Amino acid sequence: MKVALAPGLGKFVRTKIKRGVYRDASEVIRESLRRWKAQEEAGWAALDWLEQGIQEGLDNPEMSGGPGFWRDLRKELHSEHKNGARRR
């Protein structure tokens, strides 16, 4: 696999190697991808947690707000999560 980096990112990789933090560019890229993957997985876990809370609100007739509130909240949170993922 061949990867082209913007000049600033290439300099960042070279600096990490020069300082002895990583042995080569592949190691830098692997570590970056592992961190990115972990960050995304944490985001999905948070979304699952929110979804569970919203479902509890929908299932409990004694919760304030009513079903419309919980459906609107679900829609808003999913939209924010989707838009937040795009900004990265």
N, C-alpha and C positions, 0 to 999 in steps of 0.2 A: 504494500500500500504506500502510495506517495501522498504527502500532505504539503500543501503550500500555505505558508503563514504570512500574515501581514508583517512588515518590517519591525514594528514594535514587539510583536509576539516572538518573532525570531530572535530578537535581541534578548528578550526575557529568558528564553530557553537557553541561549548560549551563556548567559550570565549564571544561570543555575548550574550548568555543567562546569563552567570555569571555577565557581566557588566550591565545587565538590559535593554539592547537594545531590546531584544525580550523575550517573556515569555517561549517559548519552541522551539524545533527543527522544528516542523511543521510550525511555524510562519516564521522562517528563510528561509525555503525551499519555502514557498509560495511567500515571498517577492522576493527571487532570481528568481523564475519563472516569476513573473510579470515583473521584470526588463528585463529579457532575452526576453520575448515576446515583450515588448515595443521597445527594441533595434532592433529586427528582423523586426518589423513593420516599424520602421523608415528607415531601409535599403531598404525595398520594396518600400516605398514611394519615396525615392531618385531614385531608379531604374525607377519607373514610370515617374518621372520628366525628367530623362535623355532620356527615350524612347520617350517622347513627343517632346523633342528638336531635337532628331535625325529624327523623322518623319517629323517635320517642315523643316529640311534640305533636306530631300528626296523630299518633296512636292514642294519646292521652287526652280525653275530652275535658279534663280539668285544667289543662295547661292554658295559660292566657294566650290571647292572640288569635285563636281559631285556625282552622285548616288553611284559609287563604293566606294568612300571615306566614305560616310555615312553608307553604308552596312558594310564595314570593321570596322568602329568605333562601330557600334551596336554589332557586333560579339565580338570585343575585350572587350567592357564594360560588356557584359553579362558574358563572360568568367572570367573576373576579379571579378565580383560580386559573381559568383558561387564559385570560388576558395577562395575568402575572407570568405565566409560563412563557408567553410569547416575548415578553420584555427581556428575558435573560439572553 
